[in-house]
Amino acid sequence: MSRRRWLLQAFLASALVAGCGRDDPQASLEKAVQQLQDSLEARDAPAVLAMLDERFRAQGELDAEWAQRTLRLVFLRYAQIRIVAVGRRSLVDPQAPHLGRTEAQVLVAGAQGLVPERVTPYAVELEWRRQGSDWRLYDLRWQ
């Protein structure tokens, strides 16, 4: 599999299943994770990009411009995108409540029609930074 194709799929894997109704940092972090997943599955690039921190990095070297190009290419290739979190955990740092972390095992499926063309598993780690009441994705890593 080419590096580009692998990176495209891995970026999608950053979305995870979460959600909660409490009004606290943990609940709002989980809501942000769900919003990211929903935006990816809806193929809403502006909504995804709006969730990125201004200093966003993926794999320690890729930036928001890379994310924008990647989303454009993936959304052109796949009419449908589905992300399933097999297991996930989001935690707010108790010593620094403006920092959060999400770890998950996810399956990313992309399809033009009803049957997925590709289903790929990933282990993803997302680092979040809280800005006011909003969580922004600061760092994304995957295997």
matplotlib code that plots the C-alpha trace (Angstrom):
import matplotlib.pyplot as plt

x = [0.0, 1.4, 2.4, -0.1, -3.0, -2.0, -1.8, -5.2, -6.9, -5.1, -6.3, -9.8, -9.1, -8.7, -12.4, -13.8, -17.1, -17.9, -20.6, -22.0, -24.4, -22.6, -21.2, -17.7, -14.3, -14.5, -18.0, -17.0, -13.9, -16.0, -18.5, -15.6, -14.4, -18.0, -18.2, -14.9, -16.2, -19.6, -17.9, -15.6, -18.4, -20.5, -17.4, -17.6, -14.0, -14.6, -16.0, -13.1, -10.5, -12.2, -11.5, -7.7, -5.5, -3.5, -0.3, -1.8, 0.6, 0.1, 2.8, 5.0, 5.6, 2.4, 0.4, -3.1, -2.4, -1.6, -4.9, -6.8, -5.3, -5.8, -9.4, -10.0, -8.5, -10.2, -13.6, -13.2, -12.3, -15.0, -18.7, -19.2, -16.9, -17.6, -15.5, -16.1, -14.3, -13.6, -12.3, -11.6, -10.7, -10.7, -9.2, -8.7, -5.4, -6.3, -3.1, -3.8, -7.5, -6.9, -5.2, -7.0, -6.0, -8.0, -6.7, -8.6, -8.6, -10.7, -11.8, -12.1, -14.3, -14.5, -17.0, -18.3, -21.5, -23.1, -20.2, -17.0, -14.0, -11.6, -11.7, -8.5, -7.7, -5.7, -4.5, -4.8, -3.8, -5.2, -4.0, -6.5, -6.0, -8.9, -9.4, -12.2, -15.0, -13.8, -11.4, -9.0, -7.1, -3.4, -1.6, -2.6, -0.6, -1.5, -0.2]
y = [0.0, 3.4, 5.8, 8.4, 5.9, 4.7, 8.3, 9.1, 6.1, 6.8, 10.4, 9.2, 6.8, 9.7, 9.9, 7.9, 6.9, 9.0, 11.3, 12.4, 15.1, 16.5, 20.0, 19.3, 19.0, 15.2, 15.4, 18.2, 16.2, 13.2, 15.4, 16.8, 13.3, 12.4, 15.7, 14.8, 11.4, 12.8, 15.4, 12.8, 10.5, 13.4, 14.3, 17.8, 19.0, 22.6, 21.2, 18.8, 21.5, 23.9, 21.4, 21.5, 23.5, 26.2, 24.2, 20.8, 18.0, 14.4, 11.9, 14.7, 16.2, 16.7, 20.0, 21.3, 22.0, 18.2, 17.5, 19.7, 18.0, 14.5, 15.2, 16.4, 13.3, 10.9, 12.5, 12.4, 8.7, 7.5, 8.5, 6.8, 6.7, 4.7, 4.7, 2.1, 2.4, -1.1, 0.3, 3.9, 6.0, 9.7, 11.4, 15.0, 15.5, 16.2, 18.3, 20.3, 20.4, 22.2, 19.0, 15.8, 12.5, 9.9, 6.4, 4.0, 1.0, 1.8, 0.3, 2.7, 1.7, 3.5, 2.8, 4.2, 2.1, -0.1, -2.5, -1.2, -1.3, -1.2, -1.8, -0.9, -1.2, 1.4, 2.2, 6.0, 8.5, 12.1, 14.9, 17.7, 21.3, 23.2, 26.8, 28.5, 26.0, 24.2, 21.2, 21.4, 18.5, 19.3, 16.0, 12.8, 9.6, 6.2, 2.7]
z = [0.0, -0.9, 1.9, 0.6, 0.6, 4.1, 5.4, 3.9, 5.6, 8.9, 9.0, 8.9, 11.7, 14.0, 14.5, 17.4, 19.0, 22.1, 23.6, 26.8, 28.1, 31.1, 31.1, 32.3, 30.5, 30.2, 28.7, 26.3, 25.2, 24.5, 22.6, 20.5, 19.6, 18.5, 16.5, 14.7, 13.8, 12.6, 10.5, 8.9, 8.1, 6.7, 4.5, 5.9, 5.5, 6.7, 10.0, 10.5, 9.7, 12.2, 14.9, 14.3, 16.6, 14.8, 15.6, 14.6, 13.8, 12.6, 13.0, 14.3, 10.9, 9.0, 9.4, 8.8, 5.1, 4.8, 6.5, 4.1, 1.1, 2.6, 3.3, -0.2, -1.7, 0.6, 0.1, -3.7, -3.6, -1.2, -1.4, 2.0, 5.1, 8.2, 11.4, 14.1, 17.4, 18.7, 21.9, 23.0, 26.0, 26.4, 29.5, 30.6, 32.3, 36.0, 36.5, 33.3, 32.6, 29.2, 27.9, 26.8, 25.2, 23.3, 22.5, 20.4, 18.2, 15.1, 11.8, 8.9, 5.9, 2.6, -0.2, -3.4, -3.1, -0.5, -0.1, 1.5, -0.9, 2.0, 5.8, 7.6, 11.4, 13.2, 16.7, 17.1, 19.7, 19.7, 21.8, 22.4, 23.7, 25.2, 23.9, 25.8, 25.8, 22.6, 22.3, 19.3, 17.9, 18.5, 17.7, 15.8, 15.7, 14.3, 13.7]

ax = plt.figure().add_subplot(projection="3d")
ax.plot(x, y, z, "-o")
ax.set_aspect("equal")
plt.show()
